[in-house]
Structures are given as structure tokens and as C-alpha cells.
Amino acid sequence: MISSRISLSLTFFLVLGATAVQYISSSHPKTNKDGSISIVSKEGKLDTSELDFEELFFEIVHPKEISYTFRIKLAKGFGSVFQKPLENVNLVPTEPFNACGPVFNSDKIKGHVAFSIRGDCSFTTKSVNSENAGASAIIITDNDPLNEMMIDMIGDDTQRIVNIPSVYLPWKDGYMIKNALDKTRLGYAVINLPLNITNSFHKNKRKRAPWTQW
């Protein structure tokens, strides 16, 4: 018989319809390989509320098929805050999309918001490369279809300075946005970032994407 003093970490996925919920029998923060943090509540459910230092929203104005309000989360330990709203700016996918090297389409990103995907390098690297391309901010979407939690993006150990806001976007939202842009061949979306959701929550909630759970 296994002693009750031995702590076992057990991860499994409970799938309800299309919703995957990850559970871990631990009450400690879980640091992922890329530096992001997942928090596990006492009940064992992954939760980031203990480290919610900033949660924001942005909206897509165009194209109309993805004209919704999206929940995002500001990075922790690197990057800047939003000094002012970025209104009617373009959200432009970086080339390459992982932004792990020099961004080739800097002519389209300069003065606008870079759109990148998690993985292959640190969040800091993606942010630095996008800033070097002239981006005013960067939105980094998750690359894990099974992760529906709002993770905390933290910096790497290089201590590089990032002077633009860097925010996290869940996988489903990022996938739907990128897919729509690829289909329309528009190449960018027009957005407002961030939104003051506090005073207009109910109005913006009505614009929530049909696949979103917040």
C-alpha cells in the first residue's frame, strides 16, 4: 500500500463536449518550459487567478466575420503597460509567425501590433524581435489546443529590455483570428487595444466570440 505521505502528481483531462479541463493534484505553481506559469488551486484545477496581475480585452473592428471582443493578459516581469489605447491599428501576423528570428514584414508591422504564436523560443525573444520590427505591442497566442487557461507569460533569463506591451491570447481565439486572415488574404485585422471593459462590460460581452467561454 502506498503511504498517504507520498504526494502523487496526477494529470488528466476531463473532456466535456469540446471543452478540455486539466487537473493536477498539487497546490503549487507549475512552471512550463517557456517560462509561463500555470497555477493549481486547492481543488486541483488549473487556475491563474492567484497571479492575475493584469487582465485586459481588445476588439477586432475588421474583418466583420471575426469582429468580436477578446480577453488577453499582460505579460509578467517584462514589457511595458499600455500608456494609451491603440485605436484602429492593424494586428499583423509576424513573418515568421513564431517571431523567433528577425521579422521580415517589418514594413507592415511598424506602428502596429504584431501577432505571433507561442513556442520555439521565449516570450521575451518574440517581443524583442517584434519591437525591433517597429511594433507598438505584441499579442502572442497559445500553440496548445488543449490549454484553455489564461497563462502567465514571464521573461527569460537574458534580462533583455522590452519596451512594448506583450499580451497573451488563448489558442482558440488566436487560431480563429489567424485562420480568418489567411482565408480572406487580408493579411491583417483592424483592432482597438486595450478596451475599458469595466464601464462597458455588458456591451462588450455581447460581442464575445461564439467559441469563447469568458
Secondary structure, DSSP 8 states (H G I E B T S, - for coil): ---TTS----EEEEEETTEEEEEES--S-EE-TTS-EE-B-TTSBB--GGG-S-EEEEEEEESGGG--EEEEEE-BSSS---SS-EEEEEEEE-SSTT--S--TTHHHHTTSEEEEES-SS-HHHHHHHHHHTT-SEEEEE-S-TT--S--B-B--TT-----S-EEEE-HHHHHHHHHHHHHHT---EEEEES--TTTTHHHHHTTB-TT---
